[in-house]
Amino acid sequence: MVLLILASVWSWAIIIEKSIRYRRVRREDDTFEDAFWSGQPLEDLFDRLGAKPRTAIERIFSAGMSEWRRSYRKGVLLPGSQRRIERSMDVTIAREGEGINRGLGVLATVGSISPFVGLFGTVWGIKNAFEDIAMQQSTNLAVVAPGIAEALVATALGLVAAIPAVIFYNKLSGDADHITANYENFADEFSTILSRQIERSAE
């Protein structure tokens, strides 16, 4: 039962932290995309971000722009630049996606294991109840009740730990997928803009 209580507390800590983080990430993404689509030169936006961009979407943008600048040599764009830019952003997206999903596995584990741990506690409580019956040779309610109560508490704690973990795992996984998909869409749109620049440079 102590393990179930600890698992429940751990789950709620992850749920609260992820909910706050995902809300902040969406707000930061909206702010950056407003600046990205505002019409200001991308070079100026990149310079303004500096060497250490703060947010995930800024790091994806910076990865693409850094590779874009490295692809120029003596004013000439090197062959294969588009592919290298896309790969650079894809690597950054994968890295950011890992960070976004980190901790969700704990919710999945708690949600799947807690009912079985509670069931084990139930079996243990019933076993104790039968042992008390055997020792006292009485089926009086006062003899059976403590073991049955222990069994019911273990079952309840298993459900209390599992149900929120499963519900929020599904919700937070969906939110994480949505955020990652937004990064991929942004990278595709940014790559399209750069491809136009590459085509103009080749003319």
Secondary structure in CASP SS format (residue, H / E / C, confidence):
PFRMAT SS
TARGET T0000
AUTHOR 0000-0000-0000
METHOD secondary structure of the structure
MODEL  1
M C 1.00
V H 1.00
L H 1.00
L H 1.00
I H 1.00
L H 1.00
A H 1.00
S H 1.00
V H 1.00
W H 1.00
S H 1.00
W H 1.00
A H 1.00
I H 1.00
I H 1.00
I H 1.00
E H 1.00
K H 1.00
S H 1.00
I H 1.00
R H 1.00
Y H 1.00
R H 1.00
R H 1.00
V H 1.00
R H 1.00
R H 1.00
E H 1.00
D H 1.00
D H 1.00
T H 1.00
F H 1.00
E H 1.00
D H 1.00
A H 1.00
F H 1.00
W C 1.00
S C 1.00
G C 1.00
Q C 1.00
P C 1.00
L H 1.00
E H 1.00
D H 1.00
L H 1.00
F H 1.00
D H 1.00
R H 1.00
L H 1.00
G C 1.00
A C 1.00
K C 1.00
P C 1.00
R C 1.00
T C 1.00
A H 1.00
I H 1.00
E H 1.00
R H 1.00
I H 1.00
F H 1.00
S H 1.00
A H 1.00
G H 1.00
M H 1.00
S H 1.00
E H 1.00
W H 1.00
R H 1.00
R H 1.00
S C 1.00
Y E 1.00
R E 1.00
K C 1.00
G C 1.00
V E 1.00
L E 1.00
L C 1.00
P C 1.00
G C 1.00
S H 1.00
Q H 1.00
R H 1.00
R H 1.00
I H 1.00
E H 1.00
R H 1.00
S H 1.00
M H 1.00
D H 1.00
V H 1.00
T H 1.00
I H 1.00
A H 1.00
R H 1.00
E H 1.00
G H 1.00
E H 1.00
G H 1.00
I H 1.00
N H 1.00
R C 1.00
G C 1.00
L H 1.00
G H 1.00
V H 1.00
L H 1.00
A H 1.00
T H 1.00
V H 1.00
G H 1.00
S H 1.00
I H 1.00
S H 1.00
P H 1.00
F H 1.00
V H 1.00
G H 1.00
L H 1.00
F H 1.00
G H 1.00
T H 1.00
V H 1.00
W H 1.00
G H 1.00
I H 1.00
K H 1.00
N H 1.00
A H 1.00
F H 1.00
E H 1.00
D H 1.00
I H 1.00
A H 1.00
M H 1.00
Q H 1.00
Q C 1.00
S C 1.00
T C 1.00
N C 1.00
L H 1.00
A H 1.00
V H 1.00
V H 1.00
A H 1.00
P H 1.00
G H 1.00
I H 1.00
A H 1.00
E H 1.00
A H 1.00
L H 1.00
V H 1.00
A H 1.00
T H 1.00
A H 1.00
L H 1.00
G H 1.00
L H 1.00
V H 1.00
A H 1.00
A H 1.00
I H 1.00
P H 1.00
A H 1.00
V H 1.00
I H 1.00
F H 1.00
Y H 1.00
N H 1.00
K H 1.00
L H 1.00
S H 1.00
G H 1.00
D H 1.00
A H 1.00
D H 1.00
H H 1.00
I H 1.00
T H 1.00
A H 1.00
N H 1.00
Y H 1.00
E H 1.00
N H 1.00
F H 1.00
A H 1.00
D H 1.00
E H 1.00
F H 1.00
S H 1.00
T H 1.00
I H 1.00
L H 1.00
S H 1.00
R H 1.00
Q H 1.00
I H 1.00
E H 1.00
R H 1.00
S H 1.00
A H 1.00
E C 1.00
END
